[in-house]
Amino acid sequence: MATDTNEYLDPRRVLLEAWLAQALGAGQIEVAPASADASFRRYFRIHHAGRALIAMDAPPDREDLGPFVTVASRLAGIGVTVPKVLAEDHGQGFLLLTDLGSTHYLAALQAGGDVDQLYRDAADALLTIQLRGEPAAAALPPYGVELLERELQLFPDWFLGRHLGLQLGAAERALLGRLSAQLVGAALEQPQVFVHRDYHSRNLMVLGEGNPGILDFQDAVRGAVTYDLVSLYKDCYVTWPRERVLGWVEDYRRRAVAAGLALPGSAEFVRWFDLMGLQRHLKVLGIFARLWYRDGKRSYLGDLPVVLAYVRETASAYAELRELAGLLDDLVEPCFAAAQTRAGAP
């Protein structure tokens, strides 16, 4: 078993390597860090007997492997590319998976990859999930009022309160309550489909055949048809001009309608897309702040300006959101830069 000098400072890695020795059997096993994410999961790239595999370490007191295994099976059955589970130990929190490579969409896009082809492949896979995934979606938790409202509460709790240090008065709390009701209503009036929930450039892998490889799907729910479109086209890690995004959205809408999804005309669909995006980005502002203050993951603070820019853009585009635009102008903008500096944002 090849390891590094930090092994004995990492008890879970010691357990993982012992488990891998049992799961893989005889032969040299090389273990190297592959990636981590916003959860408590870690991933290691394994080389054994001439092939590369991925091991997931998900501490059982923090993460449940059940949803990952279940959703992986459902997505594979729908016909999209996801890692195959080769071995599992739910008691210790370990999975052994097939390796979908090391080039995610973000790296490919930043390296000058074919943007339109990559996004077309991602849209094709998403259409497949939504069109073929109705039976699987029926078994998923609903992305309903309770979850949507709980996510929106992350914005005042962690971004406004914890990160910016704002004390909201009754008027501001009432404004956010009205906004929450509006955004939840817009999400629930849409067709409810299989929702990956983090369908973006860091979770899509560039492959040859079967592009893209899809990761991080364990939080899948049954929810609004535009949610994954927002994750894809209003990505928190890479941005595109509004007109280009609208072109992709309209192409998706037309193809989805032609395939049998009951969707409204372009203007109403874009409104659904923008309001769903606002819900997601308000949530993400809270999550990225929480990742630093609760979990010690500072790097996500560097992504807050992009996410806040999406919120500003949408709030400025709709008369029905003028109260939010005012809150951003009056409360958020005057203290955001100082809060970033105070927190040591990258």
C-alpha positions in Angstrom: 0.0 0.0 0.0 1.6 3.3 -1.1 0.9 6.2 1.2 2.4 9.5 2.3 3.9 10.9 5.4 0.6 12.4 6.6 -1.1 9.0 6.9 -0.7 8.7 10.6 -2.2 12.1 11.1 -5.4 11.0 9.3 -7.1 8.1 11.1 -9.9 7.8 8.5 -7.4 7.4 5.7 -5.8 4.6 7.7 -9.2 2.9 7.9 -9.9 3.5 4.2 -6.6 2.0 3.1 -7.3 -1.1 5.2 -10.7 -1.4 3.7 -9.3 -1.0 0.2 -6.8 -3.8 0.8 -9.8 -6.1 1.6 -12.0 -4.9 -1.2 -9.3 -5.0 -3.9 -7.3 -8.0 -2.8 -3.7 -8.7 -3.8 -1.5 -6.2 -5.5 0.0 -2.8 -5.0 -2.6 -0.1 -4.2 -1.6 3.6 -4.7 -3.8 6.2 -2.9 -3.7 9.9 -3.6 -6.1 12.7 -2.8 -8.5 13.5 -5.7 -10.8 16.2 -4.4 -13.0 17.4 -1.5 -16.3 19.3 -1.7 -18.6 21.5 0.3 -19.7 18.6 2.4 -17.7 16.4 4.8 -16.9 13.9 1.9 -13.4 13.4 0.5 -12.3 11.5 -2.6 -9.1 9.6 -3.3 -7.8 8.3 -6.6 -6.8 4.7 -6.4 -4.4 2.9 -8.8 -4.6 -0.9 -8.6 -3.9 -3.6 -11.2 -3.5 -1.2 -14.0 -6.7 0.7 -13.5 -7.8 4.0 -11.8 -10.7 4.0 -9.3 -12.2 6.5 -6.9 -12.7 5.9 -3.2 -15.2 8.1 -1.3 -14.7 8.8 2.4 -17.9 9.9 4.0 -17.8 9.9 7.8 -20.9 8.0 8.9 -21.7 10.5 11.7 -21.7 13.3 9.1 -22.8 11.8 5.8 -25.3 9.0 4.8 -24.1 6.9 1.8 -27.6 5.6 1.1 -28.8 8.5 -1.0 -25.7 8.5 -3.2 -25.9 4.7 -3.9 -29.7 4.9 -4.6 -29.6 8.0 -6.8 -26.5 6.6 -8.7 -28.6 3.5 -9.6 -31.6 5.6 -10.7 -29.5 7.9 -12.9 -27.7 5.0 -14.5 -31.1 3.4 -15.2 -32.2 6.6 -16.9 -29.3 6.4 -19.3 -26.8 9.1 -18.2 -23.2 8.6 -17.1 -22.5 8.4 -13.4 -19.9 6.5 -11.3 -20.7 2.9 -10.8 -20.5 1.6 -7.2 -18.1 -1.3 -7.1 -17.9 -1.8 -3.3 -19.6 -0.2 -0.3 -19.3 -0.1 3.5 -22.0 2.0 5.0 -20.8 1.3 8.5 -17.4 2.8 8.0 -18.6 5.3 5.3 -16.6 4.1 2.3 -17.5 3.6 -1.3 -15.3 2.3 -4.2 -16.4 3.9 -7.6 -15.4 3.9 -11.2 -13.3 6.9 -12.2 -14.8 9.4 -14.5 -11.5 11.2 -15.0 -10.0 14.4 -13.6 -11.2 17.0 -16.1 -14.3 18.8 -15.0 -16.3 21.3 -17.1 -14.8 24.3 -15.2 -11.3 23.3 -16.1 -12.2 22.6 -19.7 -14.1 25.9 -20.1 -11.2 27.9 -18.6 -8.8 26.1 -20.9 -10.7 27.2 -24.0 -12.8 24.1 -24.6 -15.8 24.2 -27.0 -18.3 26.0 -24.9 -21.3 25.4 -27.0 -20.6 21.7 -27.4 -20.0 21.2 -23.7 -23.2 23.0 -22.8 -25.1 21.1 -25.5 -23.9 17.8 -24.1 -24.9 18.9 -20.6 -28.3 20.1 -21.8 -28.9 16.8 -23.6 -28.1 14.8 -20.4 -30.4 17.0 -18.4 -33.2 16.6 -20.9 -32.7 12.8 -20.6 -33.0 13.0 -16.9 -36.1 15.1 -17.0 -37.9 13.1 -19.7 -37.0 9.6 -18.6 -36.7 10.3 -14.9 -40.4 10.6 -13.9 -40.6 7.2 -12.2 -37.3 7.9 -10.4 -38.4 11.4 -9.5 -41.6 10.1 -7.9 -39.4 8.3 -5.2 -37.3 11.4 -4.4 -38.0 13.9 -1.6 -40.1 16.9 -2.7 -38.5 20.2 -3.2 -41.5 21.8 -1.5 -42.4 24.7 0.7 -40.5 23.5 3.8 -37.2 22.9 2.1 -37.4 26.0 -0.1 -38.2 28.2 2.8 -35.5 26.7 5.0 -32.9 27.3 2.2 -34.0 30.9 1.9 -33.5 31.5 5.6 -29.8 30.9 5.1 -29.5 34.3 3.4 -30.5 36.4 6.5 -29.0 34.0 9.0 -25.6 33.5 7.5 -25.0 36.1 4.8 -26.7 39.2 6.2 -26.4 38.4 9.8 -23.1 36.4 10.3 -21.1 37.7 7.3 -22.2 41.3 7.0 -23.0 41.7 10.6 -26.4 43.3 9.9 -29.3 43.5 12.5 -32.5 43.3 10.5 -35.5 45.3 11.7 -39.2 44.3 11.4 -39.5 46.0 8.0 -36.6 44.1 6.5 -37.8 40.8 8.0 -41.3 41.4 6.6 -39.7 42.2 3.1 -37.8 38.9 3.2 -40.9 37.0 4.2 -42.8 38.4 1.2 -39.9 37.6 -1.1 -39.8 34.1 0.2 -43.4 33.5 -0.4 -43.0 34.9 -4.0 -40.1 32.7 -4.8 -41.6 29.6 -3.3 -44.8 30.2 -5.2 -42.8 30.6 -8.5 -41.0 27.3 -7.9 -44.1 25.3 -7.1 -46.1 26.5 -10.1 -43.5 24.9 -12.4 -43.6 21.3 -13.6 -41.9 19.1 -11.0 -39.2 16.8 -12.3 -36.0 15.0 -11.2 -33.7 17.7 -9.9 -30.0 17.0 -9.5 -29.7 20.1 -7.4 -26.0 20.9 -8.1 -25.8 20.5 -11.9 -22.8 22.8 -12.5 -19.3 23.0 -14.0 -17.6 21.4 -11.0 -19.9 18.4 -11.0 -19.8 17.7 -14.7 -16.8 15.7 -16.1 -15.5 15.9 -19.6 -15.6 12.4 -21.2 -15.2 11.0 -24.6 -18.3 8.9 -25.1 -21.2 9.6 -22.8 -20.3 13.2 -22.0 -20.8 14.5 -19.4 -20.0 12.4 -16.4 -22.3 13.5 -13.6 -21.2 13.8 -9.9 -22.5 15.0 -6.6 -26.1 13.9 -7.2 -26.9 12.5 -3.7 -29.1 15.5 -2.7 -31.5 14.9 -5.7 -35.1 15.9 -5.2 -38.4 16.3 -7.1 -38.7 20.0 -7.9 -39.0 22.8 -10.4 -38.1 22.2 -14.0 -35.8 25.3 -14.2 -33.7 24.5 -11.1 -30.9 22.5 -12.8 -31.0 24.9 -15.7 -30.1 27.7 -13.3 -27.3 25.6 -11.8 -25.9 25.0 -15.3 -26.3 28.4 -17.0 -26.1 30.7 -13.9 -23.1 28.8 -12.5 -21.5 30.2 -9.3 -18.0 29.5 -10.6 -18.1 30.7 -14.3 -20.3 33.3 -15.9 -21.6 34.1 -19.4 -23.2 37.1 -21.0 -27.0 37.4 -20.4 -27.8 37.1 -24.1 -25.8 33.9 -24.5 -27.5 32.4 -21.4 -31.0 33.3 -22.7 -30.1 31.7 -26.1 -29.2 28.5 -24.3 -32.4 28.6 -22.2 -34.6 29.2 -25.2 -33.0 26.3 -27.1 -33.6 24.1 -24.1 -37.2 25.2 -23.8 -37.9 24.5 -27.4 -36.4 21.1 -27.4 -38.1 20.2 -24.1 -41.5 21.2 -25.5 -40.8 19.2 -28.7 -40.0 16.2 -26.5 -43.3 16.5 -24.6 -42.6 18.6 -21.5 -45.5 21.0 -20.8 -43.7 24.4 -20.7 -45.0 28.0 -21.2 -43.8 30.5 -23.8 -40.4 32.1 -23.7 -41.1 35.1 -21.6 -42.8 33.2 -18.8 -40.2 30.4 -18.9 -37.4 33.0 -18.5 -39.3 34.5 -15.6 -39.4 31.0 -14.0 -35.7 30.6 -14.7 -34.8 34.0 -13.1 -36.9 33.6 -10.0 -35.7 30.1 -9.5 -32.2 31.4 -9.9 -32.8 34.1 -7.3 -33.9 31.5 -4.8 -30.8 29.4 -5.5 -28.4 32.3 -5.3 -29.9 33.7 -2.1 -29.5 30.3 -0.6 -25.9 30.0 -1.9 -24.9 33.3 -0.4 -25.9 31.8 2.9 -24.2 28.5 2.3 -20.9 30.0 1.2 -20.8 32.2 4.3 -21.7 29.2 6.5 -18.9 27.1 4.9 -16.5 29.6 6.3 -17.9 30.5 9.7 -19.1 27.0 10.6 -16.9 24.7 8.6 -13.7 26.6 8.2 -13.8 26.5 4.3 -12.6 30.0 3.4 -12.3 29.6 -0.4 -16.0 29.9 -1.0 -15.9 33.5 0.2 -14.1 34.3 -3.0 -17.2 33.2 -5.0 -19.6 35.5 -3.1 -19.2 38.4 -5.5 -20.3 36.4 -8.5 -23.3 35.0 -6.7 -24.2 38.5 -5.3 -24.0 39.9 -8.9 -26.6 37.4 -10.1 -28.9 38.5 -7.2 -28.4 42.2 -8.2 -29.0 41.5 -11.8 -32.3 39.7 -11.2 -33.5 42.1 -8.6 -32.9 45.0 -11.0 -34.7 43.3 -13.9 -38.1 42.8 -12.4 -40.4 45.5 -11.0 -41.9 42.9 -8.6 -38.4 42.7 -6.9 -37.8 46.4 -6.4 -37.9 45.9 -2.6 -35.1 43.5 -2.8 -33.1 45.8 -5.0 -33.6 48.5 -2.4 -32.4 46.3 0.4 -29.2 45.5 -1.7 -28.6 49.1 -2.3 -29.3 50.4 1.2 -27.9 47.6 3.4 -25.7 45.1 1.5 -23.6 47.2 -0.9 -22.3 49.6 1.8 -20.8 46.9 3.9 -20.0 43.9 1.6 -16.4 44.8 0.6 -15.5 45.5 4.2 -17.1 42.2 5.3 -15.0 40.3 2.7 -11.8 42.0 3.8 -12.6 41.3 7.5 -13.2 37.6 6.7 -10.0 37.3 4.7 -11.8 36.4 1.5 -9.4 35.2 -1.3 
